Amino acid sequence: MKTELKKLYEGSLPAVTLLKGALEQEHITPIIKDPMASATIAGYGALGTDQQVFVFEDQWEEANKILEQLNIEKEG
């Protein structure tokens, strides 16, 4: 069975770091995407500093509960 990634959150580095730690404590491995770093590596410019947190579909419900418990305001 193929499992798709879903974007859980987009926001600042401190918020993403907090969320990542909370997810990992519950054995959920998030995928963090940093568009600014990707653009820099590729030699392009990018606007904004927000990072994106993705989780697999089968972990979506649990990850969403954790996000709500942390009461992090969605920025993106």
Secondary structure as GFF3:
##gff-version 3
##sequence-region A 1 76
A	DSSP	beta_strand	5	11	.	.	.	ID=ss1
A	DSSP	alpha_helix	13	25	.	.	.	ID=ss2
A	DSSP	beta_strand	31	33	.	.	.	ID=ss3
A	DSSP	alpha_helix	35	42	.	.	.	ID=ss4
A	DSSP	beta_strand	51	56	.	.	.	ID=ss5
A	DSSP	three_ten_helix	57	59	.	.	.	ID=ss6
A	DSSP	alpha_helix	60	70	.	.	.	ID=ss7
###
